[in-house]
Amino acid sequence: MTGKMISSQEAFALGIANRVFPQSSLMDETKKVASQIAGNGAVAVRLAKMAVNAGFNMELTEACSLESYAFSLGFTTEDQKEGMTAFLEKRKPNYKGK
């Protein structure tokens, strides 16, 4: 809240950042994380983003209710069933965004 600039190492130590990379590998590492996220079910990622973004402007109890709703909604999707089946069959899921 002070507007004071901090280093990446200080942000990591404070828990503001969860990873720190040298500038020379930053774009490659960023693309790896983006690829991991893109490999997850699109519906689940969309619901998680919605809950996080909307939750910032809510009281804790309301935000927890939204998270619970998003989780239960995600559990009704074809992608959830595919993900669970793939896990049990020890294979990579084939998500369809449904």
N, C-alpha and C positions, 0 to 999 in steps of 0.2 A: 504494500500500500504506500510505501515511501517513494516509489519510482526509482529507487537506487538500482543501478545496473549490477548484476552479479555474474560471475563466471559460470561456465557450464559445470565445472566440478562442484561449485557451491550449490547450484541448482540440484545437482544429483544428490549431494549430501543432505539437502533439505527435503528431499523427496518430491521436488517439483518436476524433475526429469527422471525417467527410469533407465535411460541409457545415455552414454556420452561417447562420441566417436571423434577421431581426428577429422579435420576439415577435408582432407584428401579422400576419405572413404565415406563421408557423410551421405552423398547421394546414393551410392551403392547400398549402404545399410538401410537407408530410407526406403528404397525400392524393395528390399528383402522383406521389411515389415509390411509394406503395402501389399506385397504379393501374398504374404501369410493371411492378412485380413481378407483379401479378395478370394482366397481359397475356402473361406468359411461360407456358410449358408447366407445368401444375400438377405433373406427375410430376417434372420436372427441379427445380422449386423445392423440392418435398418432399425429394428426394434430397440436394440441396445443404444444406438445413436440417439434415437428419439427420447428414450428414457433419460439418458445422461443430459442431453440438451434441455429438455423440459424440466428436469429435476433441479437444475440450478436455480430456478425461480420459484421453487415450492418449499413449503415447510417440510420437515423431515418425514412426518407421518404421511403426508400427501405424496411425497416422492417415493416412499416405500410402497405405497398402494399402487402407484404407477408402475414401479418395477415389477411388482407381483402380477399386475395385469399384463404387462409386456411378456413376462415369462410364460404365463398361462396361454396367452395368445400364440406365442411361438411354438408351444407344445402341440398345437392343433394343426400344424402345417405338414405338408408332404415332405418337405426338407427335413423336419425333425424325425419323421419315421425313417427316412433314408439314412440319416446320420446315425440313428440308433442301430438300425440293421447293419450298416457298414461297420460300426464299432464291434458288434457281436460277431460279425463274420470276418473281422480283422482285415478289412479292406478299406481303401480310400472311398469316401462318399462321392456320389454323383449328384450334386445339388442342382435343382432346376429353378429355384427362385419361387417356389410355390408352397 
